[in-house]
Amino acid sequence: MAETNNIAPLTRIAAPRAADLCETLDLSEEGRAQLTDDMPPALFVERLIAGQHYVDAIIFLSHALPKRQATWWACLAARRDGPMSNPARVTLEAAEQWVMKPSDENGRKAMEAALDSGVDTPAGMAAIAAFCSGGSLTPEGFATVAPDAKATGQTVFGAILNSAFSDRSPDASVRALKELLAQGLDLARGGSGKLATESAE
């Protein structure tokens, strides 16, 4: 497809066709209309952004990125909000610790911190994304219950939108969406999200 020649590939997205990832996603009609059967993910995201379907692009990347990088993206979004309460900071650090060292133990610590500080903030959502990214939802010693396959993407999407629209004017929210999308694209291309001080590679 010649149109993709000048588009940087999204090397961290394994699926060759965007359509394979979009079947279960809640995209807008306008966003879904940008998709063709054999379109690669990079071209689909490019078209969404060109058409200003920013929310659709965020939905797609939230689910298409590997769970570790998606959770890191949520952490970056939470960091954008500036000063935060001590409980929120502890929650975000717990989510970041899971990114640096994914394990069931760190996932549970992140969830416990989120429950203490609040699950409806970008930091809380990043922590939930970590918890839902692998292992079991049940405590150690109980029968394994795997997380829903879409849970990480859904909570990452929530963190991104919450950060973008938190106490901002409409114009500022659009700017925030574009900046967050740039971070997500950098992660999808193999980077660290640009604003990160540590890489999730």
N, C-alpha and C positions, 0 to 999 in steps of 0.2 A: 504494500500500500504506500504509494509515493508520498501521501500526505504526512506520513509519520517520519520522513527522513530528517526533519529538523527538530523533532521533538525528543527530548531526553527520555530514555526508557526508564520505567519504574522498576528497577532491578529487584526490589524487595517484594514485589507482587508476583507471585508464582504463576497465577492463572494467565494463559495467553490471550484469552478473550474476556473483555469486560462483561459480556452477556452472561458468562458463567457465574459471575459474582452478583449480578443484579437481580436474579430471579426472585430472591426473597427480600429484597430491599424496598423500603417504602419511599421510592423516589416520586417526585412530582410528574405529572403527565408531560410537562414541557421538558423536564430533564430527561425522562426516559425516551422522548422523541429524538434526542441527540444520538441514540445508540443504534448501531447496526450489528448484525449477527457476528461478524468476524472482526469487529473493532477491538484493537488492543487497549488495555487500560489507560495507557498514557494519552492516547488520542481522545478517548472518552472524557477524561478529566479536562483536557485542553479545551474541548468543545463546551463542556459545562461552564468552565470559567469564562470563555469567550462570550457565552450567552448570558453571563451574570447569574447562573444557577449555582450560586456559591454553597447554599445549604445542601443541595444534591451532591456537589463535589465532596463536601465534608462527610456526608453519609457514606458515600462510596469509599473514601479513603479510610474512614474509621473501621469499616469492616474488611477492607482489602489488605490493609497492612498486617504484618505478623503481630500477634497480640502483644509482644514485648514492646515493639516500636509504637504501636497504637497507644499503649498505656503511657509510654514516655511522652507522646504528643499531648495526652491529657495532663500530664505533670507540667509540661511547658505552658499549657494554657492556664493552669492554676497559678504558676509563677508570675504571669502577666498581671495578675490582679493587685500586685504590689503588697503593701503591709497586710498581714493577716494575724488573726488571733493566735495565741500559743497552741490551743488545741488543733486548729487548722494547719498550722505549721508542722506539728508532730504528725498529723495525718498525711500530709504531703510527703514528708520525709520517709514515712513508712512505705508509701507507694513507690517512691524513688528507690528505696532499698530493695523492693521486690524487682524493679527493673534491673538493678545492678546485680542482684543475686536471686533469680526466680526460684522459689521453693514454696511448698505448701505452708511451711511455718511462717515465712515472710508474708505470704498472701493472707493468712489468718490474722497476723499482727496488723496488717493494713486495714482489714475489715473491722477489727476491734477498735482501731483508732477512729475510723470513719463513724462508727456507731456512737462513739464518745463525743465527737466534735460536730456531727451532722452530715448526713449523706446527700444533702441537696446543694452542696457547693462544688466548685471545680475540684478542690482538694479531695472532698469526700467521694466524688465520682471517680477520680483517678484511683483512689484506694479500692473502690469497689471493682473497677476494671482489673486491677491487679489480682484481687481475690477470685474473680471469675475467669481468669486466664489459664487455669490449669488445675490439676489435682482434684480434690473432692470438696464439695460444699459442706460436708458433715465434719464434726470434730474427729480428731484422731481416735481410732479404735472403733468407730462406727462403720456401717456399711457405706461403701463409696457411692456418692451421688455426683455425677459429672455436671458441670455448669452447662447451661444452654449455649449452643454454638454461637449465638448472636449476642450473648450478654456483654462481652467485652466491647464489641463495636457500638452497642447501644449506649453503654455508659460513657465511652469515650466521646461519642457524638454529643451526649448531654453536657459533658465537661466543656467541650469546645464552644457550644452555643451559649452555655451559661456564662463563660468568660467573655465572649464577644458582645453579649447584650447586657452585661451587668452594669447598670447605672451609666449607660452611655446614650448619647443622642443617636438618631438613626444614621447620620453620616459617619459618626465615630464607630458605630457598630459595623458598618460595611467595611470601613478601613481595618477594623480588627479581624473581621472574617477573612479578608484578603491576606493579612499578615499571618494568621493562623494557617491558612491554606498553603502559604509559602513554606511554613515549617513542615506541614504534613507532606508536601511534595518533596522537600529535601530529604525527609526520612525515607520516603518511598524510593528515592533515587540512590539511597545508600549512605546518606549523610546522617548527622546527629541532630538535625533540627535547627542548626545555625546558632540559636540563642542558648543552647545547652552548654553547661560548663563541663559536663561529662558525656561521653558518647554512649549510645545504647547499641552499639554495633556488636 
